[in-house]
Amino acid sequence: MEKYSTQASAQILKFRWLDAQCIQIKLPNGKVILCDPFFPSETYPWKIDDKNAELYYLDQPFSVEDLKQVDYVIINHTHGDHILKLEEIFQMYHPTVIIHSAMAEGLARTHEIWLSSIYPVDLNGDYHFDGFTLHTFHGTHHPVRYSFSEGISMPSFIENRRADGLNILGGLFNMNFIITTDSDFKIGFVGGDDDADCHVFEQHTPDILFRNKLHASNSEYDVAKDWADYLIRTHAKLMVPMHHEKWLKAKPGYTTEIVDQMNHYLEEKHAMARVLNAERTRWYSVQLSICSEGE
């Protein structure tokens, strides 16, 4: 007698959002990618002269040891809230550090990282690694309205004072990218403003998209509609918002409201895409599933 299946599921990858643009991704072949390493807390504070630093803090302590494994680090840009833990992570795990070539020398001069472990890349390139291919493309940082000389005299946004200049140059651009796994699953990673990303996604359509806020946290705009419209233009199936951590402390419940509004808007537009309101440090599994429709 046949016993028919009611469901089947294939695991594609695992990920977790830690803080800011710090995403940890576990690939099917066991390799682990970490993007923009940053996860301060009361136990492991961010030692900068900024009264708002605690708005970035995780509710529970999270250490470099808690990462367990890091094989690759990819840097979107070099502001302090994107590279805070990089040196400490390298000392523990010795990953390959992938960074735009314009920032590679500055990173080498200011961080204790083996030179051969820094992997410079350029925009609009394809790079092949164990378990994935990386496609890079240009992104524009949210408006940074000061020059280098003005920025260098401002309160530092980075603990490593040798890297003050590298931190200031973080406002030049964002190196966005698409990770394609060996099973052809595409992960988009976008920081900063909308930089005509949809043209890139016409050729490299992401299955899942990790997306920074479209504007700075204190900007006034139609957050849910603008974000959802952006998602529709990318043709991605899933989106995970990131770098909205200040909302979690300053505006409790706001992110939940925005994500609910986005999903409602997407449903009204008959769009397949949906948005996940991820809890920081929690692992999520991305799967391809078949489920029966009942009787």
PyMOL commands that set and color helices and strands:
alter all, ss='L'
color gray80, all
select helices_A, chain A and resi 53-56+64-67+80-83+86-93+101-110+115-117+148-152+161-171+197-203+223-234+245-250+254-268
alter helices_A, ss='H'
color red, helices_A
select strands_A, chain A and resi 7-19+22-26+32-35+72-74+96-100+118-121+126-129+132-139+174-181+186-190+208-212+238-242+274-275+284-291
alter strands_A, ss='S'
color yellow, strands_A
deselect
rebuild
show_as cartoon
